[in-house]
Amino acid sequence: MDTSYPDDMTIPQVRKALHQLRAAWAENSPNSVFYPSKLLSNGMSMETFALAQVSGSHKKRHSKSKQNK
């Protein structure tokens, strides 16, 4: 499938993970430090999810540019 989200996740799961990631970052302060190794509700670490999301977006963008040539 040509999507930007991780292969083993549905769109609602991706949205939920993104929400959790954004909420954790919004709470970031000297008293409440943001830890990318913290687990999301699906058991994936924030850093693993973020890398999969960025990699998927990159792959999708490059596949589109190859199709347009």
C-alpha positions, -999 to +999 in steps of 0.1 A: +000+000+000+013+035-009+007+053+024+028+074+047+018+056+079+035+025+092+023-007+074+010-024+106-011+005+117-046+017+106-054+054+100-072+057+134-043+041+152-019+065+135-041+095+145-043+083+181-005+079+182+000+114+167-024+128+193-004+111+221+029+124+207+016+160+204+001+159+239+033+146+254+053+174+236+028+200+248+033+189+284+071+192+280+086+215+306+115+214+331+092+197+355+078+172+330+105+162+305+096+147+271+111+112+267+110+099+231+115+064+245+081+066+263+056+040+250+024+049+232-008+030+239-001+006+210+032-004+227+055+013+202+079+039+215+074+075+204+107+075+187+100+043+168+066+056+157+080+090+147+108+074+126+083+051+109+060+080+101+088+102+087+103+073+067+068+064+053+062+100+043+097+102+026+091+069+008+056+080-004+069+113-017+097+097-036+074+070-051+051+098-064+080+117-080+091+085-098+056+079-111+054+115-125+086+111-145 
